[in-house]
Amino acid sequence: MRLRNIPRSQEVIDKSKYVVHDEKMAKGLWKKEIFGNTNPVHIEVGMGKGRFITELAKANPDINYVGIERYTSVLLRAVEKLEDEETAGGEVLKNLFFLCIDARELPEIFGEGEVDKIYLNFSDPWPKDRHARRRLTSREFLGRYDKILAKEGTVEFKTDNRGLFDFSLAEVEPAGWHLMASTFDLHHDEEMVKGNVMTEYEEKFSAMGNPICKMIIARGECGI
Protein backbone atom coordinates (compact mmCIF):
# COMPACT_ATOMS: atom_id res chain seq x y z
CA MET A 1 0.00 0.00 0.00
CA ARG A 2 1.37 3.39 -0.97
CA LEU A 3 1.67 5.76 1.98
CA ARG A 4 0.16 9.20 1.59
CA ASN A 5 2.79 11.88 1.97
CA ILE A 6 1.95 14.64 4.44
CA PRO A 7 4.17 17.65 3.60
CA ARG A 8 4.21 19.08 7.13
CA SER A 9 5.17 15.79 8.79
CA GLN A 10 8.95 16.33 8.64
CA GLU A 11 8.67 19.85 10.08
CA VAL A 12 6.51 18.69 13.00
CA ILE A 13 8.84 15.78 13.74
CA ASP A 14 11.93 17.98 13.58
CA LYS A 15 10.46 20.28 16.24
CA SER A 16 9.03 17.63 18.57
CA LYS A 17 10.61 17.07 21.97
CA TYR A 18 9.39 13.48 21.82
CA VAL A 19 11.70 12.67 18.90
CA VAL A 20 15.43 12.02 19.35
CA HIS A 21 17.11 13.70 16.39
CA ASP A 22 20.83 12.98 16.87
CA GLU A 23 20.13 9.31 17.41
CA LYS A 24 23.61 8.00 16.57
CA MET A 25 25.08 10.28 19.24
CA ALA A 26 22.87 8.53 21.79
CA LYS A 27 24.49 5.11 21.34
CA GLY A 28 25.46 3.75 24.74
CA LEU A 29 23.88 6.74 26.48
CA TRP A 30 20.15 6.00 26.35
CA LYS A 31 19.71 5.43 30.07
CA LYS A 32 22.21 7.94 31.41
CA GLU A 33 21.74 10.85 28.99
CA ILE A 34 18.44 10.45 27.14
CA PHE A 35 16.20 9.14 29.93
CA GLY A 36 18.34 10.17 32.90
CA ASN A 37 17.82 6.96 34.88
CA THR A 38 18.89 3.32 35.07
CA ASN A 39 15.54 1.76 34.11
CA PRO A 40 15.28 -0.96 31.43
CA VAL A 41 14.92 0.10 27.80
CA HIS A 42 12.21 -1.50 25.66
CA ILE A 43 11.84 -0.67 21.97
CA GLU A 44 9.12 -1.24 19.39
CA VAL A 45 10.33 -1.58 15.81
CA GLY A 46 7.68 -0.45 13.33
CA MET A 47 5.41 1.26 15.85
CA GLY A 48 2.92 2.74 13.37
CA LYS A 49 0.71 5.36 15.01
CA GLY A 50 2.13 4.53 18.45
CA ARG A 51 -0.91 3.28 20.36
CA PHE A 52 0.82 0.15 21.67
CA ILE A 53 4.02 1.71 22.97
CA THR A 54 2.25 4.80 24.32
CA GLU A 55 -0.09 2.65 26.40
CA LEU A 56 2.86 0.66 27.71
CA ALA A 57 4.70 3.86 28.66
CA LYS A 58 1.69 5.17 30.55
CA ALA A 59 1.23 1.90 32.42
CA ASN A 60 4.92 1.34 33.25
CA PRO A 61 6.67 4.56 34.34
CA ASP A 62 9.65 2.52 35.57
CA ILE A 63 10.49 1.33 32.05
CA ASN A 64 12.01 3.47 29.27
CA TYR A 65 10.39 3.09 25.85
CA VAL A 66 11.61 3.96 22.36
CA GLY A 67 9.19 3.77 19.43
CA ILE A 68 10.77 3.35 15.99
CA GLU A 69 8.98 4.24 12.75
CA ARG A 70 10.66 4.94 9.41
CA TYR A 71 7.82 6.85 7.73
CA THR A 72 7.35 10.48 8.78
CA SER A 73 3.70 10.56 7.72
CA VAL A 74 2.98 7.68 10.12
CA LEU A 75 5.14 8.91 12.99
CA LEU A 76 3.40 12.27 12.71
CA ARG A 77 0.21 10.73 14.12
CA ALA A 78 1.92 9.47 17.26
CA VAL A 79 3.73 12.76 17.84
CA GLU A 80 0.63 14.90 17.39
CA LYS A 81 -1.44 12.69 19.66
CA LEU A 82 1.04 13.04 22.52
CA GLU A 83 1.39 16.76 22.01
CA ASP A 84 -2.40 17.23 21.82
CA GLU A 85 -2.84 15.30 25.08
CA GLU A 86 -0.20 17.43 26.76
CA THR A 87 -1.84 20.63 25.53
CA ALA A 88 -5.16 19.44 26.94
CA GLY A 89 -3.57 18.98 30.34
CA GLY A 90 -2.84 15.31 30.01
CA GLU A 91 0.10 13.34 31.33
CA VAL A 92 3.58 14.34 30.13
CA LEU A 93 5.43 11.11 29.37
CA LYS A 94 9.09 11.28 30.33
CA ASN A 95 9.74 7.61 29.62
CA LEU A 96 8.92 7.62 25.91
CA PHE A 97 10.82 8.84 22.88
CA PHE A 98 10.45 8.23 19.15
CA LEU A 99 12.95 7.64 16.36
CA CYS A 100 12.41 8.12 12.64
CA ILE A 101 14.92 5.61 11.24
CA ASP A 102 15.25 2.43 9.22
CA ALA A 103 15.48 -0.65 11.44
CA ARG A 104 18.69 -1.69 9.70
CA GLU A 105 20.40 1.16 11.60
CA LEU A 106 19.66 -0.27 15.07
CA PRO A 107 23.24 -1.42 15.83
CA GLU A 108 24.45 2.09 15.02
CA ILE A 109 22.03 3.66 17.50
CA PHE A 110 21.98 1.29 20.47
CA GLY A 111 25.05 -0.10 22.19
CA GLU A 112 25.77 -3.70 23.05
CA GLY A 113 23.28 -4.96 25.63
CA GLU A 114 21.56 -1.56 25.84
CA VAL A 115 18.06 -2.83 25.00
CA ASP A 116 16.17 -5.17 27.33
CA LYS A 117 13.18 -6.05 25.15
CA ILE A 118 12.16 -5.66 21.51
CA TYR A 119 8.56 -5.61 20.30
CA LEU A 120 7.63 -6.39 16.70
CA ASN A 121 3.94 -5.91 15.98
CA PHE A 122 2.23 -6.66 12.66
CA SER A 123 5.36 -6.07 10.65
CA ASP A 124 5.35 -5.78 6.86
CA PRO A 125 5.24 -9.41 5.58
CA TRP A 126 7.30 -8.69 2.45
CA PRO A 127 5.50 -11.62 0.74
CA LYS A 128 7.86 -12.12 -2.20
CA ASP A 129 10.60 -14.68 -1.55
CA ARG A 130 13.30 -12.38 -2.88
CA HIS A 131 12.42 -9.88 -0.15
CA ALA A 132 12.63 -12.37 2.75
CA ARG A 133 15.73 -10.69 4.18
CA ARG A 134 13.72 -7.50 4.70
CA ARG A 135 11.30 -9.18 7.10
CA LEU A 136 11.88 -7.97 10.65
CA THR A 137 11.97 -11.56 11.91
CA SER A 138 14.52 -12.79 9.35
CA ARG A 139 17.80 -14.20 10.61
CA GLU A 140 19.50 -11.07 9.24
CA PHE A 141 17.41 -8.87 11.52
CA LEU A 142 17.76 -11.29 14.42
CA GLY A 143 21.50 -10.81 13.98
CA ARG A 144 21.02 -7.05 14.36
CA TYR A 145 18.91 -7.50 17.49
CA ASP A 146 21.59 -9.78 18.92
CA LYS A 147 24.04 -6.87 18.85
CA ILE A 148 21.90 -4.59 21.01
CA LEU A 149 19.89 -6.91 23.25
CA ALA A 150 20.83 -7.50 26.87
CA LYS A 151 21.95 -11.03 27.82
CA GLU A 152 18.54 -11.97 29.23
CA GLY A 153 16.61 -9.87 26.72
CA THR A 154 13.69 -11.09 24.61
CA VAL A 155 11.93 -10.34 21.35
CA GLU A 156 8.11 -10.48 21.22
CA PHE A 157 6.41 -10.72 17.83
CA LYS A 158 2.70 -10.55 16.95
CA THR A 159 1.03 -10.90 13.56
CA ASP A 160 -2.17 -12.07 11.90
CA ASN A 161 -0.21 -13.25 8.85
CA ARG A 162 0.19 -17.01 9.24
CA GLY A 163 2.69 -17.25 6.39
CA LEU A 164 4.93 -14.65 8.00
CA PHE A 165 4.56 -16.34 11.38
CA ASP A 166 5.55 -19.75 10.01
CA PHE A 167 8.56 -18.13 8.35
CA SER A 168 9.48 -16.43 11.63
CA LEU A 169 9.28 -19.67 13.61
CA ALA A 170 11.53 -21.36 11.07
CA GLU A 171 14.15 -18.59 11.38
CA VAL A 172 14.59 -18.84 15.15
CA GLU A 173 16.81 -21.90 15.45
CA PRO A 174 19.04 -21.26 12.40
CA ALA A 175 19.70 -17.77 13.75
CA GLY A 176 20.90 -19.27 17.05
CA TRP A 177 17.87 -18.19 19.04
CA HIS A 178 15.50 -20.11 21.31
CA LEU A 179 11.69 -20.22 21.15
CA MET A 180 10.41 -19.53 24.65
CA ALA A 181 6.67 -19.48 23.89
CA SER A 182 4.32 -19.32 20.92
CA THR A 183 0.64 -19.47 20.01
CA PHE A 184 -1.39 -19.45 16.82
CA ASP A 185 -4.40 -17.86 18.57
CA LEU A 186 -3.28 -15.34 21.16
CA HIS A 187 -6.71 -14.16 22.27
CA HIS A 188 -7.74 -17.71 23.14
CA ASP A 189 -4.49 -18.58 24.92
CA GLU A 190 -5.12 -17.98 28.62
CA GLU A 191 -1.46 -17.68 29.54
CA MET A 192 0.00 -15.67 26.67
CA VAL A 193 -2.89 -13.20 26.49
CA LYS A 194 -2.33 -12.03 30.07
CA GLY A 195 -1.38 -8.35 30.08
CA ASN A 196 -1.75 -8.12 26.29
CA VAL A 197 -1.90 -4.58 24.90
CA MET A 198 -3.54 -4.40 21.50
CA THR A 199 -2.26 -2.39 18.58
CA GLU A 200 -4.53 -0.63 16.08
CA TYR A 201 -4.00 -3.46 13.60
CA GLU A 202 -4.62 -6.12 16.23
CA GLU A 203 -7.96 -4.63 17.14
CA LYS A 204 -8.94 -4.37 13.47
CA PHE A 205 -7.88 -7.89 12.50
CA SER A 206 -9.37 -9.48 15.63
CA ALA A 207 -12.71 -7.84 14.88
CA MET A 208 -12.55 -9.47 11.45
CA GLY A 209 -12.11 -12.87 13.09
CA ASN A 210 -8.43 -13.24 12.22
CA PRO A 211 -6.48 -15.23 14.85
CA ILE A 212 -3.41 -13.43 16.18
CA CYS A 213 -0.13 -15.32 16.35
CA LYS A 214 2.57 -14.51 18.88
CA MET A 215 6.03 -15.76 19.72
CA ILE A 216 8.59 -14.85 22.37
CA ILE A 217 12.21 -15.66 21.64
CA ALA A 218 15.56 -15.27 23.34
CA ARG A 219 19.09 -15.93 22.23
CA GLY A 220 20.26 -19.53 22.47
CA GLU A 221 22.44 -18.87 25.52
CA CYS A 222 19.33 -17.65 27.37
CA GLY A 223 17.18 -20.65 26.45
CA ILE A 224 15.06 -22.52 28.99
N, C-alpha and C positions, 0 to 999 in steps of 0.2 A: 504494500500500500504506500502510495506516495504521500509524504508528509507535507502539509500545507505550511509554507513559509510565512512567518509573522515578522515583518520588518523591524518592529521595535523590540523584539525578543533579546537581541544581543545587547542593546543599550540598557535594558532593565537588568539583565544578568550582570553586566559589567559594574553596575552601581549597587548591587545588592550586598548587604553585609552577611547574608546567609551563604554566599558563594565564595569559596577560596580561589583566588585568581592566580597566585604564584605557587601553584600546587607542587611543582618540582622542588621548590625551596623548602617545602614542608616535610620532605622525606626524613624520617627518623625523629621528627619533632611534633608529631600530631598530638600526643598527650601533653607534653611539657609546654609547647608554644601555642598550638592552635586551640586546644580545649582548656589548658591550664590546670590539669589534674592528672591523676594516675589511673583513671577508670578504664575499663576495657573499651576497645574500638571495634564496632561492628559496621560493616559496609553492605550496601545493596547495590549490585551492579545491574544497570538497566532499570532504574527506579520509576520510569514513566512520570506520572503526575504527582508522585510522592506520597500518596495516601498511606501506604504500608509503613514506610520508614518514619513518617511523621507521627503516626499513631504509636509506634514503638517508642519514639523519643519522648512523647508525652507520658507514657506509662512507665518508663524506666529512666528517671533522671540520673541514675548512677551509672549509666552506660553512655558512651560517646557514639554518635551515629554519623556516617558519611553516606549521602545518597549520590550515586553516579549516573549521569544521563548524558549521552553524547549529542542529543539534538536540542538546540536552543529553544525551538518552538514548543517542545514538550516540557523542558525544564522550567520555562516561563510560568507554566501553570502552577507548579509547586512553589516557586518563589513568590508569585503574586498572592497565593492563598495564605502563606505565612505572614506576609506583610499586611494583607488586609485584616487578618485576625489581630495582629498587633495594633494596628490603627484603631480597631474597634474595642481595644482594651483587653484583648485576650492575652494568653500566656506568651511570654517571650522565651523561646527555646534556646538555651545556651549549650545544649548538648547535641545540636544538629547543624551540619554544614552540607553544602552541595558542591559537586564538581561537574564541570562540563568537559568531559574528556572521552577518548576512546578507551575501552577496557584493556586494549593491548598495552597501554601505558602504565598499568598498575605497578609493575616492579620499579618504575622510575619515580613513583610518587609515594609509595609506602616502603619503609625499610624492612629488613628481615625480621620476622616475628612480630611486626607492629600491629597486625590485625588479628583479632580474636575470633571473629565469625564473619562469614560471607553469605549473603542471601542472593539467590538468583530466582526471580519470579517471572514466569511466563515469558521467557526469553524468545527472541526471534528463532524459529526452527531452522532457518536456512535449509529448505527441503531438498535442494539439488545436491547430489553426492559430491560434486566438485567443490561445494562450499562447506563441507563438513567441518573443516578446520576453523571456520568462523563461529561455530556454535559455542556458546559460553560454557558448555559442559564437555567440550572436546578435550582430549588428553593434552593438546597444546595449551589450552587455557588452564587446565588443572596444573600444568607445569608453572604457569605464571602465578597462580594462587599459592603454590607451594613455596614460592620465594618470599611471600609477605605474611603468610599465616603463622600464628604462634604454634608452638609444639603441640599443644592440646586443642588447637583450633578446629573448627568444623565448617563445612559448606552445606547449606540447606537449599534445595532446589524444588520448585513447584511448577507444574505445567498441566494443561489439559490435553496436550498433544502426545498421544500414546507413542507415535513413531519416534519423536524426540526423546521421550522418556526411556524407551527401550534402547536407543542409541546411547543415552547417558549412562544407563546401568552397565552397558557393555564396555564403556570407556574406563570405568572405575579401576578395575584390577590391572589392566595393562598400563595404566598411568601410575601404578604403585600406591593406589589409595585403597581404603577399606570401607565397605558398605556397612554402616552402623544400623540403619533402619530404612524401610521403604514401604510404600503402600500404593496400590493402584486406585484407591478410592478414599481419599483423605477424610472427607466429611462423614464417612461411615466407619472410620477407624477410631475407636474410643480412646486409644492411647495417643496416637499421633496428632489427633485434632485438638488435644488439650492446649489451650493458650493460643490457638491459631488466630492470626490477624489476616483478614482477607484484603487482597488488592482489588482495584477496580475491575481488572480482568477476571479475577476469581469469582467475584460476585456475579458478573455478567454470564460467565460460562456455566456456573453452578445453576443459575436460574434457568438456563437452557437445558439442564439435565446432563451436562457433561461431567463425568467423574474427574476429580482432580488427583493427579499423581504427585507424590512427594518422596524425596530421598534425602537422607542425611549421611554425609561421608566425612571421613577423616583420613589423614595420611596413614600409610601402612604401619608406621612405627607407633601410631596411636590406636591401633585396632583393638577390638575387644575379643 
